[in-house]
């Protein structure tokens, strides 16, 4: 923490000395780290922290979006090879909500801040040594860019898939593909201290992005309704040890969050089929259900099964999309969950009225209209054509709560209708 404070203070000092501004990515890193430090000190209230996180994130995303075209056209030689400069869609959505809609929760803003720092590390800070070596040599042409961590991880995963498929084909009794892949992963990315065997959180997130966002854990020919047993057979031996590498349930929770986020990410491709018919989202939903309910994953869930189930159900019902509700329904069907009846009631309510697609029950209300003795009957429900007056009563069909001016006569507080008497 002291090193981070010293680094932030140094950037702030240079900011005062350079009125024309520092490089955008350096400036954004200092702002976000400064907010994280303020949060760790715990001296600010909840809403103040939300505003600080929101400001730092929106400044970073907006500033990068303004310069993205220029950076893409004049691409620095030290950018990761074969990639275009782009921010994760989740950060763009968070910035949109900060500016144009309700402010996200503190937990969402913290995740967005961590995602921002991960992006800054991958695209900027991890490339600086190579960038400085290029500048020092004065010859950018013919110099191979430094191999990015993403490419190293991608190579490890592709090697694992090849070895694992060979094991399945030859029916080896003592499979070693997963152990070899995890050993290579830890050897290449774990910190230099021998006592530490787990790579940093940034690398773990990057690995999960490759597996989930790049659809490596899904069959290449995934079709709607097709089986996922082959994908489970290939990837479960690798993911299970990965999720049990630490005593906490953070790895498996991070994996679930990554799957659900990808399952709800808007598609950017043209000609996309309807979201409810998307086989990719179906496959991700099946993975979430497999992790939460299958006996194979019981050891990875450990004693935190109920916490994982409740966290996932809470997230699904907080954003009741089609695939979130489908995932929640499958989990409730196959899982042994605390307060299952209560969760089922929430699911029923979300499916029946959450999206505003179904009509509610009709409710008839008779009210006086300005004391003239005429009555109007208001029916809450579907609007039907051809309704006519019946017996001097006008039946109006309206949908949902509607404000009607001049219908309700104001009454003083404590007023009782005729026929009611005070208690003696």
Beta strands, then each sheet from edge to edge (+ up, - down):
strand 1: 363-368
strand 2: 375-380
strand 3: 394-398
sheet 1: 1+ 2- 3-
end
